[in-house]
Amino acid sequence: MKQVEVTILGQSYLLGCPDGGEKALLEAVAAVDREMSAIRDGGKVKARERIAVLAALNLAFALAERGTAPNPAAEDSAEDENAADVKTSTVDITQLIRRLDMALGADGQLL
């Protein structure tokens, strides 16, 4: 497993990354950083842990919406693939939350 240093909300984290997964991890980090920055810049939430929880919920909701959005042109096989994508996304979110919990360490866990 490869170690990748990333920055989220101005703070550096060293994350474990499986071989070949660096691009996906960096895309996830960028999405989390954008979401957390938008919440922080909104000015109503200051605590880092609360910002992280809200960002995680926003991203999870966006994934759930994307996975369950109606597609009238889709065939049954495409619906089965969408169900598999939602299941995979749920696993990815759980793994992401675990990684964030590990990275936050002394700052506290998300959930």
Long-range contacts (C-beta under 8 A, 24 or more apart in sequence): 7-33, 8-32, 8-33, 8-36, 8-103, 9-33, 9-36, 9-37, 9-40, 9-48, 9-51, 13-103, 14-103, 15-99, 15-103, 16-99, 28-92, 28-96, 31-59, 32-56, 32-59, 32-96, 32-100, 35-59, 48-104, 48-107, 49-104, 49-107, 49-108, 49-110, 52-100, 52-104, 52-110, 53-110, 53-111, 56-93, 56-96, 56-97, 56-100, 56-110, 59-93, 60-93, 63-89, 63-93, 64-89
